[in-house]
Amino acid sequence: MSFNVKLFPDTYSNNQTESFSCLSYVLSRTIETSIRFEHSQIDVEVNLGSESSPNKLPGKTQLCITKFPSVLHVHLKRFDGQNRKLCSSCSFGDILDLNGVLVCDSFDPPQYLLHSVLVHTGSQSSGHYYVFIRPDITKNDWFRFDDSKVTRASQKQAIDANFGSDRDGPTAYMLIYVKNSSQVLSQVQSLQLPYDEKEELVKEAVVIMTIISALNKNFLGRERETGEGCS
């Protein structure tokens, strides 16, 4: 995964490419408007001279994605630099179509389908994390993983209820999308096993999700303390 930072005076161009693990966006009315704002052109002043003898020219800079991953991690900036939780509403859907949201030079941005919604509830000093997961992104079968509890959930519970608005209420913190044309997810097959073996598999799955949840809490807790987002 990479992105380019471009400067556009008529006589100067500086392209830089860096890798990223996820994309962080400030809160806006919708996730699409947040992405569009972050990747829009910005007017800048470029100094082609030195500090003692400046030669400043007007230009533009833009953050461009040059390679789209199969799995896209979108981080919503729910905590500010003073470690205060931001509960503003930012809506998102089960489909993220970047065509028309992002402008790319050589290809059309892909369409993504929502796979997971990581949720934070509570305040910045006393909160709780849980996640909604859709194992098959072609269906609307959602599950809520909350510590050791795994329950079925509706699409409204997984998506609509986590836009944000109420103080200290549930707010989406990270969204995981899978490219519509990607084959990274294997189809979930029904297990033809006796009940006791199924029960043991469920217990093992709960243990694994508990470990993952603890690791996420540890990572996100450190991030909240420092006030930094993903990079």
C-alpha positions in Angstrom: 0.0 0.0 0.0 1.3 3.4 -0.9 0.4 7.0 -1.4 1.9 10.0 -3.2 2.2 13.6 -2.0 2.4 15.9 -5.1 3.3 19.5 -5.4 2.1 21.3 -8.4 3.7 24.6 -9.3 4.1 25.1 -13.0 7.9 24.6 -12.8 8.3 22.1 -10.0 7.0 18.7 -9.0 8.0 16.6 -6.0 6.4 13.1 -5.7 6.9 11.1 -2.6 5.7 7.5 -2.0 5.2 6.0 1.4 3.5 2.9 2.7 0.6 2.9 5.1 -1.1 0.4 7.4 -4.5 2.2 7.5 -6.1 5.5 6.5 -7.1 8.0 9.2 -9.8 10.5 8.6 -11.3 13.4 10.5 -15.0 13.2 11.2 -17.4 14.6 8.6 -21.0 14.1 7.7 -20.3 10.8 5.8 -17.2 8.7 5.4 -17.2 9.7 1.7 -17.0 13.4 2.5 -14.2 12.7 5.0 -12.2 10.8 2.4 -12.9 13.4 -0.3 -11.7 16.2 2.0 -8.5 14.4 3.0 -7.5 13.7 -0.6 -8.5 17.0 -2.2 -6.0 19.5 -3.6 -4.7 22.1 -1.2 -3.1 25.5 -2.1 0.5 25.8 -0.8 3.5 28.0 -1.1 6.7 26.3 -2.3 10.1 27.8 -1.6 12.5 26.9 -4.4 15.2 29.1 -2.9 16.8 29.1 0.5 15.8 30.3 3.9 18.0 33.4 3.5 17.1 33.9 -0.1 13.6 32.6 -0.6 12.0 32.1 -4.0 8.4 31.3 -3.2 5.9 30.1 -5.8 2.2 29.2 -5.5 1.4 25.5 -5.9 -0.9 22.7 -4.9 -0.4 19.5 -2.9 -2.6 16.4 -2.9 -2.6 13.1 -1.1 -3.1 10.4 -3.7 -3.5 6.6 -3.3 -1.5 4.9 -5.9 -2.2 1.3 -4.9 -5.5 0.1 -3.4 -5.2 -2.9 -1.0 -7.5 -5.9 -1.0 -8.4 -5.1 2.6 -8.8 -1.4 3.5 -8.6 -0.3 7.2 -10.4 3.1 7.7 -9.6 4.7 11.1 -12.1 7.4 12.3 -10.4 10.0 14.5 -12.6 9.8 17.6 -10.1 11.3 20.0 -8.6 14.8 19.7 -5.1 16.0 20.7 -6.4 16.6 24.3 -7.7 13.0 24.6 -11.3 14.0 24.4 -13.7 11.7 22.7 -15.5 13.1 19.5 -19.0 11.8 19.2 -20.0 13.7 16.0 -22.1 11.7 13.6 -20.3 10.2 10.6 -22.4 7.9 8.5 -21.1 4.9 6.5 -22.7 2.1 4.5 -22.1 -1.5 3.7 -20.7 -0.4 0.3 -17.9 2.1 -0.1 -17.6 3.1 -3.8 -14.5 5.3 -4.2 -15.1 6.0 -7.8 -16.2 9.6 -7.8 -14.8 10.1 -4.3 -11.2 9.8 -5.3 -9.6 11.0 -8.5 -6.7 8.7 -9.7 -4.5 9.4 -12.7 -4.3 5.9 -14.4 -7.3 3.8 -13.1 -10.7 3.9 -11.5 -10.8 3.5 -7.7 -12.4 0.2 -6.6 -15.6 -0.6 -4.7 -15.3 -2.0 -1.2 -17.8 -4.1 0.9 -18.0 -3.6 4.6 -16.6 -6.6 6.6 -16.1 -5.3 10.2 -17.1 -2.4 12.4 -15.0 -1.8 15.5 -17.0 0.2 18.1 -16.1 2.3 21.1 -18.7 3.1 23.8 -18.2 5.2 26.9 -15.9 8.1 27.6 -12.2 8.6 26.9 -11.4 7.6 30.5 -13.8 4.7 30.9 -14.8 2.9 27.7 -15.3 -0.4 26.1 -14.5 -1.9 22.7 -16.4 -4.6 20.7 -16.7 -5.5 17.1 -19.4 -6.4 14.5 -18.2 -8.9 11.9 -19.8 -10.1 8.6 -18.0 -13.3 7.7 -19.6 -13.4 4.3 -19.6 -9.9 2.7 -22.2 -10.9 0.1 -24.8 -11.5 2.9 -26.3 -9.5 5.7 -25.4 -12.0 8.5 -23.8 -9.9 11.2 -22.3 -11.1 14.5 -21.3 -9.1 17.5 -18.1 -10.1 19.3 -18.1 -8.6 22.8 -15.4 -10.1 25.0 -16.4 -13.8 25.4 -20.0 -13.2 24.1 -20.8 -13.9 20.4 -24.4 -13.0 19.3 -26.2 -12.4 16.1 -26.8 -8.8 15.1 -28.9 -6.9 12.6 -27.4 -4.6 9.9 -29.0 -1.7 11.8 -27.2 -2.7 15.0 -23.9 -3.2 13.2 -24.0 0.0 11.0 -26.8 2.5 11.7 -26.5 2.5 15.5 -22.8 3.4 15.4 -22.7 6.6 13.4 -22.3 8.6 16.6 -24.3 11.6 18.1 -25.1 10.7 21.7 -22.4 11.6 24.3 -20.5 8.5 25.4 -22.7 6.3 23.2 -21.5 3.7 20.7 -19.4 5.1 17.9 -17.6 3.4 15.0 -13.9 3.7 15.6 -12.5 1.6 12.7 -14.1 0.2 9.6 -12.6 -2.8 7.7 -13.6 -3.0 4.0 -12.8 -5.8 1.5 -12.4 -5.1 -2.2 -15.5 -6.3 -4.0 -13.4 -8.1 -6.6 -11.0 -9.6 -4.1 -10.9 -13.3 -3.2 -9.2 -12.9 0.2 -12.1 -14.3 2.1 -12.9 -18.0 2.0 -16.6 -19.0 1.9 -17.9 -20.1 5.3 -19.1 -23.7 5.1 -21.6 -25.3 7.4 -19.9 -27.8 9.7 -21.4 -31.3 9.5 -20.2 -32.3 13.0 -21.8 -33.9 16.1 -23.1 -31.3 18.6 -20.3 -31.8 21.1 -17.6 -31.2 18.6 -19.4 -28.1 17.3 -19.6 -26.9 20.9 -15.8 -27.3 21.4 -15.1 -25.4 18.2 -17.3 -22.5 19.4 -15.5 -22.5 22.7 -12.1 -22.3 20.9 -13.4 -19.5 18.7 -14.5 -17.5 21.8 -11.0 -17.9 23.3 -9.4 -16.7 20.1 -11.7 -13.7 19.9 -11.0 -12.9 23.6 -7.3 -12.8 22.9 -7.8 -10.6 19.8 -10.0 -8.3 21.8 -7.4 -8.0 24.5 -4.7 -7.1 22.0 -7.0 -4.5 20.3 -7.7 -2.9 23.7 -4.1 -2.8 24.5 -3.2 -1.2 21.2 -6.1 1.2 21.1 -5.6 2.1 24.7 -2.1 3.2 24.0 -3.2 5.2 21.0 -5.9 7.0 23.0 -3.3 7.9 25.7 -1.0 9.5 23.1 -3.7 11.0 21.1 -2.2 9.6 17.9 -4.0 7.9 15.0 -2.9 5.2 12.6 -0.2 5.9 10.1 
